[in-house]
Amino acid sequence: MNFAIPRKNSTEMLLYIWKIIYLPSISLIDLLYKISFDLFLLPPDKSTDFIDTCIDNKDLVKDDNQDLRLSNTLNQKLNNWQIKRKNVILEKINSAKKIAKLKNDIEKKELTNFNVLINVFVDKGTLNRSVSVSDDAFKLLEYDLVKGTLKSKVAGSKEEFYIIEINTNKKILRHNCHDFESRRAENKKFCKHLTKLFLLLKEKNENIAEFFLNELAENIDMWDFST
């Protein structure tokens, strides 16, 4: 969800405010108070000017009680945003449930090919930490069985993305988070990012996830885990 404040566009700023307050209507005084003293977006004099501009532009209209509400056009945009947001949230909830179930299956040693393979590289603590990494943190760039390559970016705590690169032909696995660099790579184990990537990849295509895990597990002594 993007909550960057669009200060240079009064229409978009008004919509931004309504996404937060989400009221059918509001009195002018209450709206002024919300903008200035609840949300701290503008000082009172600037808030008054902003509201006047929105009224002049017909983005805000008065109802029978002289309260302010969004124009029909903006209200439709708000409703569309709410529907889209609801769908995104439901998708994330469903994805989280699937990942949680998969995590439980792995912990219980359910005998599937994927679970057996992932357990070669992952301990219980890492598995638990992997669930805390957001699905949205991953940007899958490439997964190609013919070329034997798997590439992904991962948003971390810093501004720069972490990278994950796997090449089955060159027997190279590269990743650059601190945990992998300092602890996991030497022992050829997965950090939470690598673990979560394979959990997500399993949801996308289990055969591909198993292919790369199998390549790693079968020839582990030949692989270079590096940064």
N, C-alpha and C positions, 0 to 999 in steps of 0.2 A: 504494500500500500504506500503510495507516494503522498506524504503530508508536507512537502515543501510548500512554503507560503508564497502564492503567486501575487505579490504585492503590486506588480506593475499593471495588473489587469483587474479592474473593479468587478467585472462579472465573475471571473474565475475565483477571485478572493471571496466574493459573497458565497459562491458555491462551496468553497473550502470551509467557510464559517458554518454553513448549514449542515455540512457533513458531520460537524462536531456537535452542534446544539440539537439538530434534528427535531425541530418543532414545526407543527403545521402553521403556526403564526405566533407573533410576539409583539409586544408593545414597543414603540420607539424607544422609550426610556430603558426598558429591559434589554433591548438589543444594544443600545449604547453602553450599558453597564457590562454586558457580556463581552463586548469587543474590547473595552478598555480595562476592566478590572477583573474579569474572570480569565480571559484569554491573553490579556496584555499585548494585544496586537497593535493598537494605536492609542495615542493619548486622546482624551475626550474631545478636544476641538477637531482633531483629525478624524475621529470616529464620526462626528456630526457631519463633516464634509463628505466622508465616504458614504454614509447612509443617504445623504441628499443626492449624491451622484447616482447611486443605485436607483433611487426613486425617479430621478430625471430620465434615466436610461430605460425605465420601465422594467428593470430587473426585480425591483421590489414594488409590490402593489398593496394598497390598503383594502382590507375587507370591510364588511358592514359595521364592525366594531371599531374601525379605524386602527386596527392592529396591522402589522406588516407581515406579508407572506411572500414567498417566491412567486415570480411570474409562472404561468403555465409551462412555458418552454424550459425554464430552469428547474422547475419541479419535476418535469419529465426526465431531465438529465440526472437529477438526484435519484429518482426512482430506478433509472437504468443502472446507475452506479451501485445502488444498494443490491440490486439483483445480481449484478456481476460479482460484487464483493461476497455475497452469500454463497454463490457457486464456488468461488475460489476457496472460501473457508471450508465448505463441505468436501471439496477435493482434498484439501490438506488433512482434514480429519480422517477421511477414508484411507489416505496414504499412510498417516501415522498409525492407524489401526493395523494395516497390513504389515508395516515394518515391525510394530510391537509383537504381532503374532509370530512373525518370522523369527524375531529375537527369542521369543519364548520357546519356539520349536528347536532352535539351535541350542539353547541352554539345556533343554530336556534331552538333547542328543537324539532327536528324531532322525531316523536313518534315511535321509534323502541324499542324493549325490551332492547337492549344493551344500547341505549342512556338514557332511563329512569333510568336504574340501575346505570350506571356510574355517572350520575348527583347526585346521593345520596352522593357520596364520593368526588366529584371534583368541585372546583369553577373555574371560567373563567381564573383567573390568573394562577392557577396550570396547567390548560389545555394548555394555551399558552406556559408555560415553558416546558411542557412535549415534545413538538415538537422539542425543541432544543437538546434533548438527542438523540444521534446517535443510530440507529437501531443496529449497530455493538457493542454497549456497553453491550448488553444483551446476556447472554448465558443461554438459557432455559435448565434446568437440568431435570425437571420432571413435567408432568401434568397428573394426574391419577384420573379419576372420581371414580373408585372403591375404591381406598384408600383415596380419597378426599384430595390429596396433590398437591401443586403447588410450585415448587422451581426454582429459577433463581439467577444467579450472575449478577452484574451490575458493569461495570467499572466506577469509579468515578474520582475525581480530584487527589486522592491519589493513591499510588501504589496498595494498597489492594482493592479487590473487595468488594462492598456492597453485602449483601445477602437479598433475599426476600424468605420467607417461609410462606405458607398458609396451614393450616390443618383444614379441615371442621369438622372432628370428634372431635378433641380437642378444636375447636373454638379458634385457635391461628393464629394471623398474626404477623410475625416478619420482621422487616426491620431496618437497622442501619445507614441511612444517617442522617445528622445533622437536617435537616428540619423536618423529620419524628419524630426523638427523641425529639426535643425541642418544636414542635408545633402541628404536625398532630396527633400523636398517642393518645394524651390525649382526642382529640375531635373525634377520630375514623374517620379521613379523610385521603385521599391519598396525598402523595407528588408527585413530577413530575415523579419519577422513577416508582412508582406503577401505576400511570396513563398511562405512556408510555407502560409499560408491558402489560396492558390490551388492549391498542390500537393495539399492535403487536399481541397479542394472538387472538384478534378478526379477524385479517387478516389471521391468521393461521387456526383457528377453532372457529367460532362464538359461537357454542353451548357450547364449553368448557368455553369460556370467560363468557358467561351468567350464566353457572352453578355456578361458583365460586362467581360471583357478587351477584347472587340470594341468595346463602347460607349466604353471609355476610349481605345482606340487610334485609333478613327475620328474622334473629336472632341477630341483631347488639348488643343488650344489653348483650348478653351472650358471646360476643367475647372479647378476650384479644388482644389489639393492643400493642405490646411491641417491645423491641430491643434485 
